[in-house]
Amino acid sequence: MTLRIIATGGTFDKHYDELAGKLGFAESHLPEVLKRARITVPVALEAEYLMDSLDMLDADRQRILASCQQAAERAIVIIHGTDTMRETAEVLGAAGLDKAIVFTGAMIPYEIANSDALFNLGFACGVAQLLPAGVYVAMNGQVFNWNNVQKNRTAGVFVSNPV
């Protein structure tokens, strides 16, 4: 099985600019992260458009959907900013693709100490190979259906929607 990873940016892939004192985007961390994670399943990596998810437009979500539709792989991990992960997952969930699509991200950038990025990516890659077709969010050791998840901004975690 080959796994497709689509990197869209978000906190996961942000770099700290020491001179400006700001977080921004440069090259994706994913090649380094994949080596460090020692993932042995073949990976097809897309990391062309890195952005903050708050800057995402409908056209960006449609581009992500098109990448998933065109992918030969059945298991897809999408690295996405946590602020609008749910909105992009909704677009893919509504499409009803016959693939396991797992969104993940990070609350702390990969290159910052105590980041959750490496764990979240490894976890998402593992569950993407096991889950049935559908769209999911995998964060901090939990898996949620795309239509039953929200970000708890106060706690900095994802939770199921209240009943």
MOTA-V415404 format. One record per residue. RES is the residue in one letter. SS is DSSP state (2 for helix, 1 for strand, 0 for the rest). BURIAL is b if it has 24 or more other C-alpha atoms within 12 Angstrom, else e. Layout:
BEGIN
RES;SS;BURIAL
RES;SS;BURIAL
END
This chain:
BEGIN
M;0;e
T;0;e
L;1;b
R;1;b
I;1;b
I;1;b
A;1;b
T;0;b
G;1;b
G;0;b
T;2;b
F;2;b
D;2;b
K;0;b
H;1;b
Y;1;e
D;1;e
E;0;e
L;0;e
A;0;e
G;0;e
K;1;e
L;1;b
G;1;b
F;0;b
A;0;e
E;0;e
S;0;b
H;0;b
L;2;b
P;2;e
E;2;e
V;2;b
L;2;b
K;2;e
R;2;e
A;2;e
R;0;e
I;0;b
T;0;e
V;0;e
P;0;e
V;1;b
A;1;b
L;1;b
E;1;b
A;0;b
E;0;e
Y;0;b
L;0;b
M;1;b
D;0;b
S;2;b
L;2;e
D;2;e
M;0;b
L;0;e
D;2;e
A;2;e
D;2;b
R;2;b
Q;2;e
R;2;e
I;2;b
L;2;b
A;2;e
S;2;b
C;2;b
Q;2;e
Q;2;e
A;0;b
A;0;e
E;0;b
R;0;b
A;1;b
I;1;b
V;1;b
I;1;b
I;1;b
H;0;b
G;0;b
T;0;b
D;0;b
T;0;b
M;2;b
R;2;b
E;2;b
T;2;b
A;2;b
E;2;b
V;2;b
L;2;b
G;2;b
A;2;e
A;2;e
G;0;e
L;0;b
D;0;e
K;0;b
A;1;b
I;1;b
V;1;b
F;1;b
T;1;b
G;0;b
A;0;b
M;0;b
I;0;b
P;0;b
Y;0;b
E;0;b
I;0;e
A;0;e
N;0;e
S;0;e
D;0;b
A;2;b
L;2;b
F;2;b
N;2;b
L;2;b
G;2;b
F;2;b
A;2;b
C;2;b
G;2;b
V;2;b
A;2;b
Q;0;b
L;0;e
L;0;b
P;0;e
A;0;b
G;1;b
V;1;b
Y;1;b
V;1;b
A;1;b
M;1;b
N;0;b
G;0;e
Q;1;e
V;1;b
F;1;b
N;1;b
W;0;b
N;0;b
N;0;e
V;0;b
Q;1;b
K;1;b
N;1;e
R;0;e
T;0;e
A;0;e
G;0;e
V;1;b
F;1;b
V;1;b
S;0;e
N;0;e
P;0;e
V;0;e
END
